[in-house]
Amino acid sequence: MATAHYTLMNKNTPVLSFDYDLDGHKAVRIRAVIAPEAAPFGLTDRHGEISKAELNYWWRHRAIPASRAQIKRLLENLQLESTLVLAEKSFGLSLSDRYWLNDEDDPKRWDDVNFFDNDFSDDLGFLTLGQDSAGSSPDAPDYHAVNLSSPNSTLGGDLLKKWKIVNGKRVLLKSGVGAFNQEPYNEVAATALHERIMTPGTFTPYELFEDGRRIYSACANLLGPDEELIAAWDVIRNVKQPNNLSDLGFYVKRLEDLGLDRDETMTALAQMFAGDFVLANRDRHYRNFGIIRNVETLEVTGIAPVFDTGSCLWSNAELLEVPGDFLYMAKPFKMNGMKPADQLRLFDGYFDWYDAALLDGYAEQVGAILAKNPNIPEHRVATIVDAVRKKIELLDRIAQ
C-alpha cells in the first residue's frame, strides 16, 4: 500500500494530520487532531469526535460525483480509475471553501496553491463541461497533456459545469440538459425574479454566457474574502434532531445556535422558497442552500445567497400537455418531499415583505427570456408563461 502523509488545512490553519492510502484513495489513520473547531462543518460525529469514517465521508463528497454526466468517458480518456484521483492531484482545493490537503513530505503554501488567487488551466474544465463531446473541437486539450490542477476536480453536482477565469473573476459555467438546453435560461429567469423580491447580496445573479458553440449560465463566485459555503446538510448532518421539532424547526434552531436571528432566517427562507414556488424549482435539496462562515474567525456570518435554481420551469418535462407534467415534489423539510403549496405554508407569518405588485409582468418576463432560446418551441414558452401566472396567483393567496 502506497501511503501519503497529509495535513488537512483550512487555509493556513492545520486541522488534523492523517495517513492516506494512495491506492484505495482513502484515509487509513488519523494521527493527530490539531484544530477541530476549524474542521469542515459537520465532520465531527455526535460524540464530538472526528473519526476516520467521517473524514472519508467528507473526502468522497469532495470529488466529482460518479453520477455526473459523461464522467465515465472522462476518466477513461484520462486513464484514471476514480474522480478522487483528480481531487488528489489538485490538493483537494475548491472554490467553495478554503480546505486543502498539504503533503507533509512536500509541503506547500496556501498563497502559492489556492485557486482564489492563482490562475488555473481551462484544460480540465473543458472536459468536465463536456465541450469535447463531439470529439472534433479544435480547442480540445491533448488527453495526455491535460493540466489536472484545477478547482473543477472538486466541483459537485450532476450537471456538466466548470469554473473559468473571465476577466480575472472566477465564474461558474453550467450546461443545460436534453434538447431544450433550458436550464441556463431558467437561471436568468430566476435572477429576474430574485431581483424583484430580494435585496442585492441575498441572491446570486446569473447571466447567459457563450463558450464555444453552446450557451451556458454563468455566475461569479458568491464568496467574499475568507468565506466558505456550508451546505444546510452539513449544518444538521451529525446533530440529533429533537422529537418536538419539525425538519424546518430543527434547521432554524441550528442556525439560532450558530448565532443567526430566527426571524431574519425565516424571512430569508420564505423569500427563497416563495421564489422556488413561482419557478416550480424541483431541486432545492439540502446541499443547494446554506450559510456562510468566516474561516479566520470561524463565525457564521449569515445565510448564503440563493444559488442554483436552474432545475425549474418544468425543464424536465418533455411535452407539458397533461396536468401530471406539471407536478413535482418540493424539497426539503419532509421525507420524500411535499406538495409545493404545503412547503410554502411552512412560512406562514413571514410574508410581511411580500407585495403582489412585485410580480406584475413577471410571467411575461419569463416568456421573453425563454424565447431567446432557439431550442424551445413557441408553444412551450406560452405554456410555461401561463403556468407561472397560475403559480403567482396561488402565491398571492398563500402569502396574504
FIDREN-533906 format. One record per residue (C-alpha): x, y, z. Coordinates in steps of 0.02 Angstrom, whole numbers, plus 50000, padded with zeros to 5 digits. Layout:
<r><u>X</u><v>Y</v><w>Z</w></r>
...
***
This chain:
<r><u>50000</u><v>50000</v><w>50000</w></r>
<r><u>50070</u><v>50168</v><w>49946</w></r>
<r><u>50042</u><v>50293</v><w>50086</w></r>
<r><u>50046</u><v>50482</v><w>50092</w></r>
<r><u>50053</u><v>50588</v><w>50249</w></r>
<r><u>49932</u><v>50732</v><w>50236</w></r>
<r><u>49878</u><v>50878</v><w>50343</w></r>
<r><u>49702</u><v>50938</v><w>50314</w></r>
<r><u>49713</u><v>51127</v><w>50309</w></r>
<r><u>49583</u><v>51265</v><w>50324</w></r>
<r><u>49675</u><v>51400</v><w>50229</w></r>
<r><u>49831</u><v>51420</v><w>50342</w></r>
<r><u>49761</u><v>51326</v><w>50492</w></r>
<r><u>49810</u><v>51142</v><w>50514</w></r>
<r><u>49653</u><v>51043</v><w>50562</w></r>
<r><u>49716</u><v>50866</v><w>50575</w></r>
<r><u>49853</u><v>50751</v><w>50509</w></r>
<r><u>49819</u><v>50580</v><w>50435</w></r>
<r><u>49889</u><v>50437</v><w>50333</w></r>
<r><u>49813</u><v>50415</v><w>50160</w></r>
<r><u>49806</u><v>50259</v><w>50052</w></r>
<r><u>49850</u><v>50316</v><w>49876</w></r>
<r><u>49790</u><v>50152</v><w>49802</w></r>
<r><u>49625</u><v>50145</v><w>49894</w></r>
<r><u>49602</u><v>50335</v><w>49891</w></r>
<r><u>49552</u><v>50347</v><w>50074</w></r>
<r><u>49616</u><v>50395</v><w>50245</w></r>
<r><u>49680</u><v>50245</v><w>50342</w></r>
<r><u>49730</u><v>50327</v><w>50507</w></r>
<r><u>49706</u><v>50495</v><w>50592</w></r>
<r><u>49870</u><v>50534</v><w>50678</w></r>
<r><u>49826</u><v>50696</v><w>50767</w></r>
<r><u>49678</u><v>50815</v><w>50781</w></r>
<r><u>49750</u><v>50990</v><w>50793</w></r>
<r><u>49607</u><v>51115</v><w>50774</w></r>
<r><u>49438</u><v>51026</v><w>50769</w></r>
<r><u>49346</u><v>51193</v><w>50776</w></r>
<r><u>49418</u><v>51236</v><w>50604</w></r>
<r><u>49367</u><v>51070</v><w>50527</w></r>
<r><u>49239</u><v>51057</v><w>50387</w></r>
<r><u>49068</u><v>51087</v><w>50463</w></r>
<r><u>48983</u><v>50925</v><w>50512</w></r>
<r><u>49144</u><v>50825</v><w>50514</w></r>
<r><u>49131</u><v>50792</v><w>50700</w></r>
<r><u>49013</u><v>50650</v><w>50744</w></r>
<r><u>48875</u><v>50653</v><w>50876</w></r>
<r><u>49005</u><v>50622</v><w>51011</w></r>
<r><u>49107</u><v>50773</v><w>50959</w></r>
<r><u>49246</u><v>50666</v><w>50886</w></r>
<r><u>49322</u><v>50664</v><w>50712</w></r>
<r><u>49329</u><v>50485</v><w>50653</w></r>
<r><u>49415</u><v>50407</v><w>50505</w></r>
<r><u>49242</u><v>50362</v><w>50436</w></r>
<r><u>49185</u><v>50544</v><w>50443</w></r>
<r><u>49346</u><v>50604</v><w>50362</w></r>
<r><u>49322</u><v>50481</v><w>50219</w></r>
<r><u>49139</u><v>50531</v><w>50202</w></r>
<r><u>49193</u><v>50712</v><w>50181</w></r>
<r><u>49330</u><v>50664</v><w>50058</w></r>
<r><u>49218</u><v>50556</v><w>49949</w></r>
<r><u>49095</u><v>50700</v><w>49933</w></r>
<r><u>49240</u><v>50814</v><w>49889</w></r>
<r><u>49262</u><v>50731</v><w>49720</w></r>
<r><u>49158</u><v>50746</v><w>49563</w></r>
<r><u>49010</u><v>50627</v><w>49588</w></r>
<r><u>49008</u><v>50465</v><w>49489</w></r>
<r><u>48831</u><v>50514</v><w>49435</w></r>
<r><u>48896</u><v>50664</v><w>49337</w></r>
<r><u>48851</u><v>50653</v><w>49153</w></r>
<r><u>48993</u><v>50587</v><w>49044</w></r>
<r><u>49109</u><v>50560</v><w>49193</w></r>
<r><u>49148</u><v>50379</v><w>49145</w></r>
<r><u>49208</u><v>50435</v><w>48974</w></r>
<r><u>49313</u><v>50572</v><w>49053</w></r>
<r><u>49400</u><v>50450</v><w>49169</w></r>
<r><u>49431</u><v>50327</v><w>49028</w></r>
<r><u>49506</u><v>50461</v><w>48917</w></r>
<r><u>49618</u><v>50524</v><w>49059</w></r>
<r><u>49659</u><v>50343</v><w>49106</w></r>
<r><u>49609</u><v>50372</v><w>49287</w></r>
<r><u>49519</u><v>50247</v><w>49399</w></r>
<r><u>49421</u><v>50371</v><w>49505</w></r>
<r><u>49370</u><v>50552</v><w>49517</w></r>
<r><u>49461</u><v>50551</v><w>49685</w></r>
<r><u>49624</u><v>50547</v><w>49587</w></r>
<r><u>49576</u><v>50715</v><w>49512</w></r>
<r><u>49547</u><v>50785</v><w>49686</w></r>
<r><u>49714</u><v>50718</v><w>49744</w></r>
<r><u>49808</u><v>50800</v><w>49602</w></r>
<r><u>49740</u><v>50971</v><w>49647</w></r>
<r><u>49768</u><v>50955</v><w>49836</w></r>
<r><u>49579</u><v>50942</v><w>49860</w></r>
<r><u>49566</u><v>51129</v><w>49831</w></r>
<r><u>49396</u><v>51205</v><w>49795</w></r>
<r><u>49318</u><v>51375</v><w>49758</w></r>
<r><u>49178</u><v>51343</v><w>49885</w></r>
<r><u>49288</u><v>51342</v><w>50040</w></r>
<r><u>49470</u><v>51351</v><w>50097</w></r>
<r><u>49505</u><v>51168</v><w>50136</w></r>
<r><u>49652</u><v>51077</v><w>50057</w></r>
<r><u>49773</u><v>50933</v><w>50085</w></r>
<r><u>49954</u><v>50977</v><w>50120</w></r>
<r><u>50078</u><v>50837</v><w>50086</w></r>
<r><u>50192</u><v>50832</v><w>50237</w></r>
<r><u>50332</u><v>50758</v><w>50131</w></r>
<r><u>50320</u><v>50900</v><w>50005</w></r>
<r><u>50232</u><v>51044</v><w>50095</w></r>
<r><u>50155</u><v>51191</v><w>50002</w></r>
<r><u>50093</u><v>51365</v><w>50049</w></r>
<r><u>49911</u><v>51418</v><w>50035</w></r>
<r><u>49962</u><v>51579</v><w>49949</w></r>
<r><u>50051</u><v>51478</v><w>49815</w></r>
<r><u>49921</u><v>51345</v><w>49776</w></r>
<r><u>49745</u><v>51413</v><w>49807</w></r>
<r><u>49632</u><v>51444</v><w>49657</w></r>
<r><u>49554</u><v>51604</v><w>49725</w></r>
<r><u>49715</u><v>51699</v><w>49694</w></r>
<r><u>49813</u><v>51590</v><w>49572</w></r>
<r><u>49769</u><v>51558</v><w>49391</w></r>
<r><u>49722</u><v>51385</v><w>49332</w></r>
<r><u>49714</u><v>51298</v><w>49164</w></r>
<r><u>49550</u><v>51276</v><w>49071</w></r>
<r><u>49603</u><v>51101</v><w>49016</w></r>
<r><u>49505</u><v>51001</v><w>49144</w></r>
<r><u>49359</u><v>51123</v><w>49141</w></r>
<r><u>49345</u><v>51100</v><w>48953</w></r>
<r><u>49322</u><v>50914</v><w>48984</w></r>
<r><u>49208</u><v>50924</v><w>49138</w></r>
<r><u>49091</u><v>51040</v><w>49043</w></r>
<r><u>49082</u><v>50909</v><w>48905</w></r>
<r><u>49148</u><v>51027</v><w>48773</w></r>
<r><u>49243</u><v>50883</v><w>48693</w></r>
<r><u>49084</u><v>50782</v><w>48669</w></r>
<r><u>49087</u><v>50795</v><w>48482</w></r>
<r><u>49267</u><v>50736</v><w>48483</w></r>
<r><u>49316</u><v>50860</v><w>48349</w></r>
<r><u>49335</u><v>51027</v><w>48438</w></r>
<r><u>49496</u><v>51114</v><w>48387</w></r>
<r><u>49509</u><v>51181</v><w>48566</w></r>
<r><u>49505</u><v>51010</v><w>48648</w></r>
<r><u>49661</u><v>50980</v><w>48752</w></r>
<r><u>49775</u><v>50833</v><w>48721</w></r>
<r><u>49719</u><v>50700</v><w>48846</w></r>
<r><u>49899</u><v>50651</v><w>48875</w></r>
<r><u>49949</u><v>50828</v><w>48923</w></r>
<r><u>49798</u><v>50891</v><w>49022</w></r>
<r><u>49841</u><v>51002</v><w>49170</w></r>
<r><u>49739</u><v>50922</v><w>49310</w></r>
<r><u>49772</u><v>51057</v><w>49439</w></r>
<r><u>49602</u><v>51140</v><w>49437</w></r>
<r><u>49454</u><v>51181</v><w>49551</w></r>
<r><u>49349</u><v>51081</v><w>49428</w></r>
<r><u>49416</u><v>50922</v><w>49509</w></r>
<r><u>49311</u><v>50957</v><w>49666</w></r>
<r><u>49155</u><v>51029</v><w>49584</w></r>
<r><u>48998</u><v>50936</v><w>49639</w></r>
<r><u>48831</u><v>50908</v><w>49558</w></r>
<r><u>48768</u><v>50807</v><w>49411</w></r>
<r><u>48755</u><v>50943</v><w>49278</w></r>
<r><u>48902</u><v>50974</v><w>49164</w></r>
<r><u>48993</u><v>51126</v><w>49232</w></r>
<r><u>49161</u><v>51210</v><w>49254</w></r>
<r><u>49249</u><v>51355</v><w>49337</w></r>
<r><u>49327</u><v>51476</v><w>49214</w></r>
<r><u>49428</u><v>51635</v><w>49239</w></r>
<r><u>49340</u><v>51777</v><w>49146</w></r>
<r><u>49419</u><v>51950</v><w>49156</w></r>
<r><u>49508</u><v>51897</v><w>49315</w></r>
<r><u>49350</u><v>51835</v><w>49401</w></r>
<r><u>49307</u><v>51655</v><w>49446</w></r>
<r><u>49148</u><v>51616</v><w>49351</w></r>
<r><u>49046</u><v>51456</v><w>49358</w></r>
<r><u>48975</u><v>51395</v><w>49192</w></r>
<r><u>48836</u><v>51266</v><w>49190</w></r>
<r><u>48759</u><v>51175</v><w>49045</w></r>
<r><u>48579</u><v>51125</v><w>49019</w></r>
<r><u>48518</u><v>50951</v><w>48979</w></r>
<r><u>48422</u><v>50872</v><w>48837</w></r>
<r><u>48364</u><v>50950</v><w>48675</w></r>
<r><u>48298</u><v>51111</v><w>48753</w></r>
<r><u>48455</u><v>51166</v><w>48849</w></r>
<r><u>48328</u><v>51260</v><w>48955</w></r>
<r><u>48419</u><v>51265</v><w>49123</w></r>
<r><u>48538</u><v>51410</v><w>49082</w></r>
<r><u>48389</u><v>51517</v><w>49031</w></r>
<r><u>48297</u><v>51462</v><w>49188</w></r>
<r><u>48439</u><v>51533</v><w>49293</w></r>
<r><u>48418</u><v>51701</v><w>49207</w></r>
<r><u>48230</u><v>51694</v><w>49237</w></r>
<r><u>48263</u><v>51653</v><w>49420</w></r>
<r><u>48380</u><v>51802</v><w>49433</w></r>
<r><u>48244</u><v>51915</v><w>49363</w></r>
<r><u>48126</u><v>51850</v><w>49498</w></r>
<r><u>48253</u><v>51866</v><w>49638</w></r>
<r><u>48288</u><v>52046</v><w>49587</w></r>
<r><u>48103</u><v>52082</v><w>49616</w></r>
<r><u>48081</u><v>52001</v><w>49786</w></r>
<r><u>48254</u><v>52006</v><w>49866</w></r>
<r><u>48390</u><v>52132</v><w>49901</w></r>
<r><u>48562</u><v>52131</v><w>49816</w></r>
<r><u>48681</u><v>52014</v><w>49903</w></r>
<r><u>48546</u><v>51891</v><w>49956</w></r>
<r><u>48545</u><v>51801</v><w>49789</w></r>
<r><u>48673</u><v>51752</v><w>49658</w></r>
<r><u>48642</u><v>51835</v><w>49489</w></r>
<r><u>48659</u><v>51730</v><w>49332</w></r>
<r><u>48679</u><v>51779</v><w>49151</w></r>
<r><u>48696</u><v>51688</v><w>48986</w></r>
<r><u>48873</u><v>51651</v><w>48927</w></r>
<r><u>48928</u><v>51583</v><w>48759</w></r>
<r><u>49080</u><v>51471</v><w>48766</w></r>
<r><u>49123</u><v>51380</v><w>48607</w></r>
<r><u>48962</u><v>51341</v><w>48515</w></r>
<r><u>48844</u><v>51323</v><w>48663</w></r>
<r><u>48753</u><v>51437</v><w>48785</w></r>
<r><u>48782</u><v>51413</v><w>48971</w></r>
<r><u>48727</u><v>51501</v><w>49129</w></r>
<r><u>48865</u><v>51598</v><w>49216</w></r>
<r><u>48882</u><v>51667</v><w>49391</w></r>
<r><u>49027</u><v>51743</v><w>49485</w></r>
<r><u>49089</u><v>51655</v><w>49642</w></r>
<r><u>48969</u><v>51701</v><w>49783</w></r>
<r><u>49105</u><v>51701</v><w>49917</w></r>
<r><u>49195</u><v>51852</v><w>49984</w></r>
<r><u>49371</u><v>51852</v><w>50058</w></r>
<r><u>49400</u><v>51716</v><w>50189</w></r>
<r><u>49223</u><v>51648</v><w>50169</w></r>
<r><u>49164</u><v>51470</v><w>50149</w></r>
<r><u>48996</u><v>51399</v><w>50097</w></r>
<r><u>48920</u><v>51273</v><w>50217</w></r>
<r><u>48778</u><v>51169</v><w>50146</w></r>
<r><u>48621</u><v>51152</v><w>50251</w></r>
<r><u>48650</u><v>50964</v><w>50252</w></r>
<r><u>48814</u><v>50988</v><w>50345</w></r>
<r><u>48729</u><v>51102</v><w>50472</w></r>
<r><u>48612</u><v>50962</v><w>50527</w></r>
<r><u>48700</u><v>50801</v><w>50473</w></r>
<r><u>48783</u><v>50749</v><w>50635</w></r>
<r><u>48664</u><v>50828</v><w>50761</w></r>
<r><u>48519</u><v>50733</v><w>50838</w></r>
<r><u>48351</u><v>50808</v><w>50794</w></r>
<r><u>48235</u><v>50829</v><w>50945</w></r>
<r><u>48067</u><v>50742</v><w>50928</w></r>
<r><u>47973</u><v>50903</v><w>50962</w></r>
<r><u>48048</u><v>50996</v><w>50813</w></r>
<r><u>47995</u><v>50983</v><w>50632</w></r>
<r><u>48128</u><v>50971</v><w>50498</w></r>
<r><u>48114</u><v>51158</v><w>50465</w></r>
<r><u>48109</u><v>51199</v><w>50650</w></r>
<r><u>48265</u><v>51094</v><w>50679</w></r>
<r><u>48362</u><v>51181</v><w>50541</w></r>
<r><u>48313</u><v>51354</v><w>50601</w></r>
<r><u>48357</u><v>51307</v><w>50781</w></r>
<r><u>48528</u><v>51251</v><w>50722</w></r>
<r><u>48555</u><v>51422</v><w>50641</w></r>
<r><u>48498</u><v>51507</v><w>50801</w></r>
<r><u>48627</u><v>51406</v><w>50897</w></r>
<r><u>48757</u><v>51468</v><w>50773</w></r>
<r><u>48713</u><v>51649</v><w>50808</w></r>
<r><u>48586</u><v>51692</v><w>50673</w></r>
<r><u>48423</u><v>51782</v><w>50711</w></r>
<r><u>48270</u><v>51670</v><w>50697</w></r>
<r><u>48154</u><v>51798</v><w>50616</w></r>
<r><u>48286</u><v>51851</v><w>50490</w></r>
<r><u>48319</u><v>51669</v><w>50448</w></r>
<r><u>48136</u><v>51628</v><w>50424</w></r>
<r><u>48109</u><v>51781</v><w>50316</w></r>
<r><u>48259</u><v>51739</v><w>50206</w></r>
<r><u>48198</u><v>51560</v><w>50187</w></r>
<r><u>48022</u><v>51620</v><w>50150</w></r>
<r><u>48089</u><v>51728</v><w>50009</w></r>
<r><u>48193</u><v>51587</v><w>49936</w></r>
<r><u>48052</u><v>51460</v><w>49942</w></r>
<r><u>47925</u><v>51586</v><w>49876</w></r>
<r><u>48039</u><v>51608</v><w>49727</w></r>
<r><u>48057</u><v>51420</v><w>49710</w></r>
<r><u>47868</u><v>51404</v><w>49715</w></r>
<r><u>47840</u><v>51526</v><w>49573</w></r>
<r><u>47978</u><v>51444</v><w>49471</w></r>
<r><u>47924</u><v>51266</v><w>49512</w></r>
<r><u>48100</u><v>51225</v><w>49570</w></r>
<r><u>48107</u><v>51037</v><w>49596</w></r>
<r><u>48286</u><v>51028</v><w>49662</w></r>
<r><u>48309</u><v>51138</v><w>49817</w></r>
<r><u>48385</u><v>50996</v><w>49917</w></r>
<r><u>48490</u><v>51017</v><w>50074</w></r>
<r><u>48651</u><v>51041</v><w>49975</w></r>
<r><u>48575</u><v>51181</v><w>49870</w></r>
<r><u>48563</u><v>51312</v><w>50008</w></r>
<r><u>48659</u><v>51350</v><w>50166</w></r>
<r><u>48758</u><v>51476</v><w>50267</w></r>
<r><u>48921</u><v>51573</v><w>50258</w></r>
<r><u>49063</u><v>51558</v><w>50385</w></r>
<r><u>49221</u><v>51661</v><w>50402</w></r>
<r><u>49368</u><v>51539</v><w>50403</w></r>
<r><u>49479</u><v>51655</v><w>50505</w></r>
<r><u>49357</u><v>51697</v><w>50646</w></r>
<r><u>49251</u><v>51538</v><w>50624</w></r>
<r><u>49097</u><v>51648</v><w>50644</w></r>
<r><u>48940</u><v>51607</v><w>50546</w></r>
<r><u>48904</u><v>51774</v><w>50464</w></r>
<r><u>48737</u><v>51743</v><w>50377</w></r>
<r><u>48627</u><v>51648</v><w>50256</w></r>
<r><u>48712</u><v>51604</v><w>50092</w></r>
<r><u>48648</u><v>51700</v><w>49940</w></r>
<r><u>48520</u><v>51596</v><w>49844</w></r>
<r><u>48604</u><v>51495</v><w>49707</w></r>
<r><u>48573</u><v>51350</v><w>49587</w></r>
<r><u>48392</u><v>51369</v><w>49534</w></r>
<r><u>48407</u><v>51304</v><w>49355</w></r>
<r><u>48307</u><v>51143</v><w>49380</w></r>
<r><u>48142</u><v>51234</v><w>49370</w></r>
<r><u>48005</u><v>51291</v><w>49250</w></r>
<r><u>47965</u><v>51110</v><w>49209</w></r>
<r><u>48126</u><v>51090</v><w>49109</w></r>
<r><u>48124</u><v>50901</v><w>49139</w></r>
<r><u>47952</u><v>50880</v><w>49059</w></r>
<r><u>47957</u><v>50839</v><w>48876</w></r>
<r><u>47783</u><v>50893</v><w>48820</w></r>
<r><u>47689</u><v>50990</v><w>48955</w></r>
<r><u>47523</u><v>50931</v><w>48886</w></r>
<r><u>47435</u><v>50847</v><w>49033</w></r>
<r><u>47417</u><v>50902</v><w>49216</w></r>
<r><u>47538</u><v>50768</v><w>49275</w></r>
<r><u>47678</u><v>50852</v><w>49175</w></r>
<r><u>47670</u><v>51000</v><w>49295</w></r>
<r><u>47678</u><v>50901</v><w>49457</w></r>
<r><u>47834</u><v>50889</v><w>49564</w></r>
<r><u>47880</u><v>50862</v><w>49746</w></r>
<r><u>47959</u><v>51008</v><w>49837</w></r>
<r><u>48118</u><v>50981</v><w>49938</w></r>
<r><u>48162</u><v>50988</v><w>50081</w></r>
<r><u>48082</u><v>50981</v><w>50256</w></r>
<r><u>47989</u><v>50817</v><w>50235</w></r>
<r><u>48048</u><v>50642</v><w>50195</w></r>
<r><u>48024</u><v>50612</v><w>50008</w></r>
<r><u>47967</u><v>50792</v><w>49984</w></r>
<r><u>47797</u><v>50876</v><w>49996</w></r>
<r><u>47671</u><v>50971</v><w>49892</w></r>
<r><u>47746</u><v>51141</v><w>49844</w></r>
<r><u>47600</u><v>51237</v><w>49920</w></r>
<r><u>47618</u><v>51142</v><w>50084</w></r>
<r><u>47803</u><v>51187</v><w>50089</w></r>
<r><u>47763</u><v>51371</v><w>50062</w></r>
<r><u>47635</u><v>51368</v><w>50204</w></r>
<r><u>47775</u><v>51320</v><w>50324</w></r>
<r><u>47823</u><v>51504</v><w>50320</w></r>
<r><u>47654</u><v>51574</v><w>50368</w></r>
<r><u>47682</u><v>51735</v><w>50464</w></r>
<r><u>47843</u><v>51779</v><w>50371</w></r>
<r><u>47772</u><v>51860</v><w>50215</w></r>
<r><u>47771</u><v>52041</v><w>50276</w></r>
<r><u>47896</u><v>52080</v><w>50138</w></r>
<r><u>47779</u><v>52017</v><w>50001</w></r>
<r><u>47679</u><v>52133</v><w>49889</w></r>
<r><u>47584</u><v>52063</v><w>49740</w></r>
<r><u>47641</u><v>52213</v><w>49637</w></r>
<r><u>47819</u><v>52147</v><w>49646</w></r>
<r><u>47773</u><v>52013</v><w>49519</w></r>
<r><u>47673</u><v>52120</v><w>49398</w></r>
<r><u>47727</u><v>52068</v><w>49223</w></r>
<r><u>47846</u><v>51934</v><w>49285</w></r>
<r><u>47764</u><v>51791</v><w>49189</w></r>
<r><u>47786</u><v>51889</v><w>49028</w></r>
<r><u>47967</u><v>51923</v><w>49075</w></r>
<r><u>47995</u><v>51736</v><w>49090</w></r>
<r><u>47924</u><v>51715</v><w>48917</w></r>
<r><u>48040</u><v>51845</v><w>48845</w></r>
<r><u>48191</u><v>51760</v><w>48924</w></r>
<r><u>48145</u><v>51585</v><w>48866</w></r>
<r><u>48104</u><v>51649</v><w>48692</w></r>
<r><u>48289</u><v>51689</v><w>48669</w></r>
<r><u>48323</u><v>51502</v><w>48670</w></r>
<r><u>48311</u><v>51438</v><w>48491</w></r>
<r><u>48285</u><v>51261</v><w>48555</w></r>
<r><u>48120</u><v>51296</v><w>48644</w></r>
<r><u>47963</u><v>51299</v><w>48534</w></r>
<r><u>47847</u><v>51448</v><w>48549</w></r>
<r><u>47702</u><v>51342</v><w>48611</w></r>
<r><u>47810</u><v>51276</v><w>48754</w></r>
<r><u>47857</u><v>51453</v><w>48804</w></r>
<r><u>47674</u><v>51505</v><w>48803</w></r>
<r><u>47626</u><v>51355</v><w>48910</w></r>
<r><u>47761</u><v>51395</v><w>49038</w></r>
<r><u>47709</u><v>51578</v><w>49046</w></r>
<r><u>47530</u><v>51527</v><w>49082</w></r>
<r><u>47587</u><v>51404</v><w>49217</w></r>
<r><u>47694</u><v>51539</v><w>49300</w></r>
<r><u>47543</u><v>51655</v><w>49305</w></r>
<r><u>47445</u><v>51522</v><w>49398</w></r>
<r><u>47588</u><v>51496</v><w>49521</w></r>
<r><u>47594</u><v>51684</v><w>49556</w></r>
<r><u>47405</u><v>51687</v><w>49587</w></r>
<r><u>47422</u><v>51545</v><w>49713</w></r>
<r><u>47570</u><v>51629</v><w>49797</w></r>
<r><u>47464</u><v>51786</v><w>49817</w></r>
<r><u>47328</u><v>51687</v><w>49907</w></r>
<r><u>47450</u><v>51595</v><w>50021</w></r>
<r><u>47554</u><v>51750</v><w>50065</w></r>
<r><u>47402</u><v>51855</v><w>50103</w></r>
***
